Amino acid sequence: MERAANSIRNIIFGIGGQILNLIMSFIYRTVLVRTLGDAYTGIAGSFTNILMIFSLADLGVGTAIIYNLYRPIAENDEIHIRKLMNLYRRAYNIIGTVILAMGFVVMFFLKSFIKETEHVENLYLIFAIYVINTASSYFLAYKGTLITANQKNYIVTSVVYVTSIICYIVQIVLIRLTRNYVVTISIQTATNMLQNVITMRIADRMYPFLKADTDEMPSKEERKKIYSDMRAIVFYRIGAVITNGTDDLIISSALGILIEGIYDNHQLLLTTVKNLLLQFFKGITASIGNLNVLETDEKKFEVYNMIYFANFWLFGFCAICFWTLFRPFITIWIGAERVLPQLTIFIVVLNFYITGMRNVNTTFRETMGIFKEGKYVAIIGAVINLACTILLVNLIGLNGVFLGTTVSTFGFLFWLEPLILHKYGFKRSSRHYFIKYAIYLACTLAAGFVTGLICDLIFPDPKFFALVGRILISMIVPNAVFFAIFGRTQEFRQLIALVSGVIKNKLFKKRGGVTVDGQDKQDSQDN
């Protein structure tokens, strides 16, 4: 029960902070677009994608070491934890230095990646600040990983969101007063550094053994295993970077930063909501790692199915909301001229759903340590994605960029990722996965069609009150459809029982009637 309580606490803090962050990011983006124009939003998207490519310098260090932390944390082995964290610190110092060097080199070729740079002042200075922002995270952030791996990610998210909201307020004021983009992103970089410093201080207080004056490292055999895992993980990293980090670059280089800026406004909504949903997975990742260390294969598979179902409900519901609300929201927010065509929106929303449905497999694969078995899958899928995108963007324009993701996911990744997880992780057939996926997708499409039809019939005009009406319909109809179909399933009952059990447990604890392991004190005395 404590594992579930930690997960739910992490999720609540993550989602609560992300919602506040969402509100502030929208206000900031609105002020940015109306003050400086679409070019600067396009530049932000392009630079973010370039730096995503830089993240390949990570080489999977973080994922490999976090996986190796789960067992010593479960066993409270402080000496082993300190050795792993020393290795982590050394690796991340090297990575931060490499990213700074890579940024310096790329500056010489920056205009090759971006068209219409005449719309942006201080291009190179802006890029340099982005590079410093990224590199500083590697120099400062490694201790926060231990807090997260110990199922206390809510501490890290609290620091991040409180400082981020303050940062947005300062940025909004400064951009209105100075109309200077360099000043605003400098504030963001300073805030990120402050977040990492605060998190490091908290980690030092929570885990005083980290401050021991020692450079002890894991054994040669363990380092060899970690390096072996890293070599496999780097294939996943390359695949993720190519898949997620090239669309903006292709758009800006092939179609221009103004179109990139218009797309990036839609991408802001998608990314913000995706990050909101990912708080669910961030909140449970350490608990799943603990589960995989301590529990039976049957229990792991039972929890997997429950999370798979929750993943579908979350991403299915949000995909339907995007489909019904994108056009009226963008129209009211920043103008009808910045709305993407309906077909483009459909492809973008479909990609949001199908990539979101991969989260459950990724989370379990990483916490089970299944790195080598499928290392070529991600990179082959990414190459297919890139090849299709480059080909299609020249044939059909913007839609071609997003169809590359659709083709590579459904044509390749969709089949092999669950096959590998079930074969090496659960040691059973993946047949049930594909059957459930087909059911979940069919229900999402049907609920989306019904919701969109009702919205268009009742609220056809992109007005504010019509948008409110669409929001209410989009909140009610998909959830009602999902509940009618899945309300009696085992996964739904387990999910509700888990949440209600944690809530009851917490209420009893507040009354002083529950021990640490969740048993009633009076019952313990009677026994």
Secondary structure by P-SEA (a helix, b strand, c coil): caaaaaaaaaaaaaaaaaaaaaaaaaaaaaaaaaaccaaaaaaaaaaaaaaaaacccccaaaaaaaaaaaaaaaacaaaaaaaaaaaaaaaaaaaaaaaaaaaaaacccccccccccccccaaaaaaaaaaaaaaaaaaccaaaaaaaaaccaaaaaaaaaaaaaaaaaaaaaaaaacccaaaaaaaaaaaaaaaaaaaaaaaaaacccccccccccccaaaaaaaaaaaaaaaaaaaaaaaacccaaaaaaaaccaaaaaaaaaaaaaaaaaaaaaaaaaaacaaaaaaaaacccaaaaaaaaaaaaaaaaaaaaaaaaaaaacaaaaaaacccccccccaaaaaaaaaaaaaaaaaaaaaaaaaaacccccccaaaaaaaaaaaaaaaaaaacccaaaaaaaaaaaaaacccccaaaaaaaccccccaaaaaaaaaaaaaaaaaaaaaaaaaaaaccccccaaaaaaaaaaaacaaaaaaaaaccccaaaaaaaaaaaaaaaaaaaaaacccccccccaaaaaac
